[in-house]
Amino acid sequence: MDIQEAKKNVCKAGKRLLNKNLVKGTWGNISLRYDDNYMIITPSGLNYEELKAEDMVVVNYHTYEYKGIHKPSSEMKLHGEIYKTRKKINAIIHTHQQNASTVAAARREIPPILDDMAQILGPTVRVADYALPGTKKIVKATLKALKGRNAALMANHGAVVVGNDLEEAFVAAEVLEKTAKAFIEASFLGEAKSINKFEAWYMHQYFIKKYGKQKKKK
C-alpha cells in the first residue's frame, strides 16, 4: 500500500478503537509499520471522532524524527522499540479498555484461563511495572512484559496488544478484554482455573506458526 492508504487505515483503526469502547476521548494510540524505517501513528491529543487521514504522523522509528501537521503520540517510542525488537509485528494498539485496565490496576498477571487467550495472546498476560507514560522506563518495562506475548498489561495505566496486521491487533485487544472480564468474574466465584502451562504455550506456538503460514499463502 502507498503512504496515503496506510494513513487512511490507521485513521479508520482509531475510530474503530473508539467505537469498540477500547479508548475514551484522546487516550490510547495505534500505529502501523510502513517499512523497515517508518511507522504511521495517531497524533497526540486529538479526539478520535475528529481524526482525518492527513492527521496521521509518519515517524522514523530509528531516529524518532517525524513528518506531519501534528505531534505523534507521546508513546511513539514504545511503538518504535516494539517494531525494532519484534520483526514480525506490523501493528500495535495501546488501549485503556475497562476490564484490562482493572486487572492492570490490581497488578495481577492473567494465567492461561481461556483457549483463545492462550492461542492469540500467549500462555500468560504479564503486567509491566508502573512507570510514567512516555518515559524510557515504561518502554523498558513494557517490552519485558510483552516478550513472547501478543499482549501485556501496563500497571495502573492500560494495555498494549500487537499483531501481524491491524486486524490481528484488534482481535488481540478484544480477546484481552474478554479474558480480563472472565478473570475478574471467575475470581468472584473463588478462583480462575488455569490451562496446563505447557498446553497453553503449545497452543500459542501453533497459532503463530500455523496461522502465519496461512496468511502468507493468501
DAGI-V560291 format. One line per field, one symbol per residue. ss: DSSP state (a for helix, b for strand, c for the rest). burial: + if it has 9 or more other ideal C-beta (glycine too) atoms within 8 Angstrom, else -. A space follows every 50 residues. Layout:
# DAGI-V560291
ss = ???
burial = ???
This chain:
# DAGI-V560291
ss = ccaaaaaaaaaaaaaaaaacccccccccbbbbbccccbbbbcbccccaaa ccaaacbbbbcccccbbccccbcccaaaaaaaaaacccccbbbbbccaaa aaaaaacccbccccaaaaaaccccbcbbcccccccaaaaaaaaaaacccc bbbbcccbbbbbbccaaaaaaaaaaaaaaaaaaaaaaaccccccccaaaa aaaaaaaaaaaaaaaaac
burial = -----++++++-++++++-+-++----+++++++---+++++++-+-+-- +---+++++++--+-+-+-+-++-+++++++++--+--+-+++++++-++ ++++-----+-+++-+++++++-+++++-++------+++++++++--++ +++++-++++++++-+-+++++++++++++++++-++----+-++-+-++ +-++-++----+------
